[in-house]
Each structure stands twice: as structure tokens, then as C-alpha cells.
Amino acid sequence: MALLSPSSLSLLPAPEGHASFPLGLGFGLDPLVLLGLALAAILYARGLRRWRMRSYRYSGWHPVAFCAALAILLVALQSPLDHLSEELLAAHMVQHMLLSTWATPLLVLGAPLTPILRGLPSALRLGVVRPLARNRVARRLFPVLVRPLPAFVLMTGALWGWHLPAAYEFALGNDAAHALQHVSFALTAGLFWAALMDIHPLHSRLSYLGRIVFLLAAMAQTTALSLFLVSAQPGLYPFYAQESGAWGLSPAQDQQAAGLIMLADGLMMYLAAMVVCALVWLGKEERRDEEEERVAARAGAPGP
């Protein structure tokens, strides 16, 4: 990533064996990332001003969730964590968890598609977006991708595929591949959360029981990968075996910490989502029962 700051200024204490920790290494300021986040925020705000209630069900929580997602993306990609992720596998895991299990579900909750499209200039919206939205292949492909099974397979494939040692090492040594890794984590996680959530126009095809099973499956595969990282031989990713010692961690400790971070984050997020699903399910069942009782009471009431 491009780094924009004077390398002579110190921000953080140097790790053991390093003479300095320059500001340029503390904050990885990538102009493309900053521009993308700023543009998304501007288009979203502009689209909300143009938006009308007929478009889809809208909640005041949508912009709150969207702004929170952008803030998490900023921390993940434009803070000292981004540089630290090049030296510690554990830090890289924190970055990946922020992208896939924190920022992505908040983006889905933010329902940004319609506001961002409405925020685009008219020429771009009418000349590019509308023909694409009317394209037969695109109209058929998108609903397939947000179905539960394809979404789960794609997310699982991206997670396990990129954690293969050869793929992970390649991404660490190639900026384009590293960016692709981050994008694939975010996109496939987005499809997963879109398949789970009942956010228009991404209506979930799952019952609430089905959503809980869906989350259990995701938690199981994430747990399996995290336990693999914890129990694998040290040095699974040779790149970090050379770097972690500067921070006082052995390759085994760094690798085990990364696996435990994935395990804790996955358990916390998926269990929390299951609790929410169960509470919403019970609430809807209670409201339905109350409505049925009211209907029965009206039907059994004597006439005037």
C-alpha cells in the first residue's frame, strides 16, 4: 500500500531489534482506500437526500450502521493495524475479522445499495447502472448469489482458500493479490450476511430456524479453521515466522494467537446473531399469537 507520511517522524515505539518506527510505517495512508471510503459516504448522504419512502423499507438505523461500517473499515485499512498486519499474523487476523465479521454485516444492515445508486450523477446512473441492472445475466446472477447455499459455499471457499499457505504467502508478497484477498473476504461475507438478514431488497429465504442452522454451519467451519491454525506446526506461514520475533513472539505464539482471535471472534459474532434471530423469532410468534387471540375474541363476541 502507498504510504504518505514523513518517515523521519516517530509515532510508536520500535519493536525489539528495530531502530525506529516511523510515522510512515505507523499509518498506511492509501489514497485509493481513502478516496473510496469518502466517495461511498458522499454518495450515500447524497442518495439519502434524494431518497423517497417508496423505494424500500427504511430505518433510521440504516445510516448509523453504514457510518459504523465505514469507521471500522478506516480502522482496519488506514491505521497502524494495517502495517502491523505485515509483521504479525495475529494482527492480520484482527484486520480480516474487522472486514468480514464486523464491517460487512454493518454494511448490509446499512442497506446502502439504493442510496448510493441514487447518489450517483444522473448521467452515470442512467448510462451505466440502469443498463447493467436491466442486463438479463446480472438480474439472474445476483439473486442466485444471495441464496443461502451459494453464499455459504463462496464465503467458506474464500476463507479456507486464502488461508492455504501458498495462497496466503502469495497475497503477502503481492499488493494486488492482497487487495483481492481483502475484497473477496468482504464480498463473500456480504453475500453470507445478505442471505441471512431480512433487509429489502435482500429478503432472506430462510425461516428463523433455518437462519440459526445457517449460523451454526458458519460457526462450525470457522471454528475448524481456527483450531487448525492453533494446532498446526509453527511456521505455517514462513513470512510471519521471520517477522514475529521482532515483537517478542515466537512463530508458534503468533500463529496460535491468530487462531484464537478467529475462534473468539467467530463464536462471539455468530452466537450473538443466533440470539438476535431467536429473540426476533419469539417476538413475531408472540405477536402472531396475540393477533390470533384478538381475532378469535372478535369472532366470539355477541352481536349488538
C-alpha positions in Angstrom: 0.0 0.0 0.0 1.1 3.5 -0.7 2.4 5.3 2.4 2.0 9.0 2.7 3.9 10.5 5.7 7.4 11.7 6.7 9.4 8.6 7.6 11.6 10.6 9.9 8.8 11.2 12.5 8.2 8.7 15.2 4.7 7.7 16.2 5.0 4.4 18.1 7.8 2.7 20.0 10.1 0.5 17.9 9.7 -3.3 18.2 12.7 -5.2 19.6 15.5 -5.2 17.1 14.2 -2.2 15.1 15.8 1.2 15.4 12.7 3.2 14.8 9.0 3.1 14.0 8.4 6.0 11.6 5.1 7.7 11.1 5.0 6.4 7.5 5.0 2.9 8.9 2.5 3.7 11.6 -0.2 4.9 9.3 -0.6 3.3 5.9 -2.5 6.1 4.1 -3.6 4.6 0.8 -5.2 7.3 -1.4 -7.4 4.8 -3.2 -8.8 3.4 0.0 -9.4 6.9 1.5 -11.0 8.1 -1.8 -13.2 5.0 -1.9 -14.5 5.4 1.6 -15.0 9.2 1.2 -16.9 8.7 -2.1 -19.1 6.0 -0.6 -20.0 8.3 2.3 -20.7 11.3 -0.1 -22.9 9.2 -2.4 -24.8 7.6 0.5 -25.5 11.0 2.0 -26.5 12.5 -1.3 -28.7 9.5 -2.1 -30.5 9.7 1.2 -31.4 13.3 0.5 -32.9 12.2 -2.8 -34.5 9.1 -1.4 -38.2 8.6 -1.2 -40.1 6.2 1.1 -41.5 4.2 -1.8 -38.1 2.7 -2.6 -37.8 0.1 0.2 -38.3 -0.2 3.9 -36.1 2.3 5.6 -35.0 2.6 9.2 -33.1 5.3 11.0 -30.6 2.6 11.9 -29.5 2.2 8.3 -27.2 5.3 8.2 -26.0 4.6 11.7 -24.9 1.1 10.6 -23.4 2.3 7.4 -21.3 5.0 9.1 -20.1 2.5 11.7 -19.1 0.1 8.9 -17.1 2.9 7.2 -15.4 3.7 10.6 -14.4 0.1 11.1 -13.1 -0.1 7.5 -11.0 3.0 8.2 -9.5 1.4 11.3 -8.8 -1.9 9.5 -7.2 -0.4 6.4 -5.8 3.0 7.4 -4.4 2.7 10.9 -1.3 1.3 12.4 -3.1 -2.1 12.4 -2.5 -2.2 8.6 1.2 -2.0 9.0 1.3 -4.3 12.0 -0.6 -6.9 9.9 2.5 -7.2 7.8 4.6 -8.2 10.8 2.2 -10.3 12.9 -0.2 -12.9 11.8 -2.3 -12.2 14.8 -2.7 -8.5 13.7 -3.5 -9.6 10.2 -6.2 -11.9 11.6 -7.7 -8.9 13.6 -7.8 -7.0 10.3 -9.6 -9.8 8.5 -12.1 -10.2 11.3 -12.9 -6.5 11.2 -13.5 -6.7 7.5 -15.6 -9.9 7.4 -17.5 -10.1 10.7 -17.8 -6.5 11.8 -17.8 -4.1 8.8 -19.6 -6.3 6.4 -22.7 -7.1 8.4 -23.0 -3.4 9.3 -22.8 -2.5 5.6 -25.6 -5.0 4.9 -27.6 -3.5 7.7 -27.0 -0.1 6.3 -28.8 -1.1 3.1 -26.5 1.2 1.0 -27.4 0.0 -2.5 -30.4 2.2 -3.2 -29.0 5.4 -1.5 -25.6 5.1 -3.2 -27.2 4.4 -6.7 -29.5 7.4 -6.2 -26.5 9.5 -5.2 -24.7 8.9 -8.5 -24.7 11.6 -11.1 -27.7 11.2 -13.4 -25.6 10.5 -16.5 -23.7 7.7 -14.8 -26.9 6.3 -13.2 -28.8 6.3 -16.5 -26.0 5.5 -18.8 -24.2 2.7 -16.9 -26.2 1.5 -13.9 -29.6 1.2 -15.5 -28.4 -0.9 -18.5 -26.5 -3.1 -16.1 -29.5 -3.5 -13.8 -31.6 -4.5 -16.8 -29.0 -6.9 -18.1 -30.5 -10.4 -18.1 -27.4 -12.2 -16.9 -26.9 -9.7 -14.0 -30.6 -9.9 -13.0 -30.4 -13.7 -12.8 -27.0 -14.0 -11.2 -27.5 -11.7 -8.2 -30.5 -13.5 -6.7 -28.6 -16.8 -7.0 -25.5 -15.4 -5.2 -27.5 -14.3 -2.2 -29.2 -17.6 -1.7 -28.1 -19.4 1.4 -26.2 -22.3 -0.1 -24.2 -20.4 -2.8 -23.4 -17.6 -0.3 -22.2 -20.1 2.3 -20.0 -22.0 -0.2 -18.5 -18.8 -1.5 -17.7 -17.5 1.9 -16.2 -20.8 3.1 -14.2 -21.2 -0.1 -12.7 -17.7 0.2 -11.9 -18.2 3.9 -10.2 -21.6 3.5 -8.7 -20.9 0.1 -6.9 -17.8 1.2 -5.6 -19.4 4.3 -3.8 -22.1 2.4 -0.1 -21.4 3.0 0.7 -20.9 -0.7 -2.2 -18.5 -1.3 -1.5 -16.6 2.0 2.2 -16.2 1.2 1.4 -15.1 -2.3 -1.0 -12.4 -1.0 1.6 -11.1 1.4 4.1 -10.7 -1.3 1.8 -9.1 -3.9 -0.1 -5.9 -3.3 -2.8 -6.8 -6.0 -3.3 -10.2 -4.6 -3.5 -8.8 -1.1 -6.2 -6.3 -2.2 -8.0 -9.2 -3.9 -7.9 -11.2 -0.7 -9.5 -8.4 1.3 -12.1 -7.7 -1.4 -13.0 -11.4 -1.6 -13.3 -11.7 2.2 -15.6 -8.7 2.3 -17.7 -9.6 -0.8 -18.3 -13.2 0.2 -19.1 -12.3 3.8 -21.5 -9.7 2.4 -23.3 -12.4 0.4 -23.5 -14.5 3.6 -25.0 -11.8 5.8 -27.3 -10.7 3.0 -28.6 -14.3 2.7 -29.2 -14.2 6.5 -30.8 -10.8 7.0 -34.2 -9.7 6.0 -33.1 -6.3 4.5 -35.0 -5.3 1.5 -34.3 -5.9 -1.4 -32.2 -8.8 0.1 -35.2 -10.6 1.7 -33.9 -13.8 3.4 -35.2 -17.1 2.0 -34.6 -18.7 5.4 -37.0 -19.3 8.2 -35.7 -18.2 11.6 -34.9 -21.8 12.5 -33.1 -22.0 9.2 -31.1 -18.9 10.0 -29.9 -20.4 13.2 -28.8 -23.6 11.4 -27.1 -21.4 8.8 -25.2 -19.6 11.5 -24.3 -22.8 13.2 -22.8 -24.1 10.0 -20.8 -20.9 9.5 -19.6 -21.1 13.1 -18.6 -24.7 12.7 -16.4 -24.1 9.6 -14.8 -21.0 11.2 -14.1 -22.9 14.4 -12.5 -25.8 12.4 -10.2 -23.4 10.6 -9.2 -21.5 13.8 -8.4 -24.8 15.6 -6.3 -25.9 12.6 -4.3 -22.7 12.9 -3.9 -23.2 16.7 -2.8 -26.9 16.3 -0.7 -26.7 13.1 3.0 -26.9 13.2 4.6 -23.4 13.8 5.8 -21.6 10.7 2.7 -22.4 8.7 3.2 -19.1 7.0 7.0 -18.6 6.7 6.7 -14.8 6.1 5.5 -14.3 9.7 8.0 -16.7 11.1 10.7 -14.2 10.1 8.8 -11.1 11.4 7.1 -12.0 14.7 10.4 -12.3 16.6 10.8 -8.5 16.4 7.8 -8.2 18.7 8.9 -10.8 21.2 6.6 -13.5 19.9 7.7 -16.9 18.7 6.2 -18.1 15.4 4.1 -20.6 17.4 2.7 -18.0 19.7 1.9 -15.6 16.9 0.1 -18.4 14.9 -1.8 -19.7 18.0 -2.8 -16.1 18.8 -4.2 -15.7 15.3 -6.2 -18.9 15.6 -7.6 -17.9 19.0 -8.6 -14.5 17.7 -10.5 -16.1 14.8 -12.1 -18.6 17.2 -13.2 -15.9 19.8 -14.5 -13.5 17.1 -16.4 -16.2 15.3 -18.0 -17.6 18.4 -19.0 -14.2 19.6 -20.4 -12.9 16.4 -22.3 -16.0 15.3 -23.7 -16.7 18.8 -24.8 -13.1 19.0 -26.5 -13.3 15.6 -28.2 -16.6 16.7 -29.5 -14.9 19.9 -30.9 -12.0 17.8 -32.6 -14.4 15.4 -34.2 -16.3 18.3 -35.4 -13.1 20.0 -36.9 -11.8 16.8 -38.5 -15.2 16.1 -40.0 -15.4 19.6 -41.3 -11.8 19.3 -43.0 -12.5 16.0 -44.6 -15.7 17.3 -45.9 -13.8 20.3 -47.4 -11.0 18.2 -49.0 -13.6 15.9 -50.5 -15.4 18.9 -51.8 -12.1 20.2 -53.4 -11.3 16.9 -55.0 -14.7 16.6 -56.4 -14.2 20.1 -57.8 -10.8 19.2 -59.4 -12.3 16.0 -60.9 -15.1 18.0 -62.2 -12.8 20.6 -63.9 -10.6 18.0 -65.4 -13.6 16.2 -66.8 -14.9 19.5 -68.2 -11.6 20.7 -72.0 -11.4 20.8 -73.6 -9.0 18.3 -75.3 -5.8 19.3 
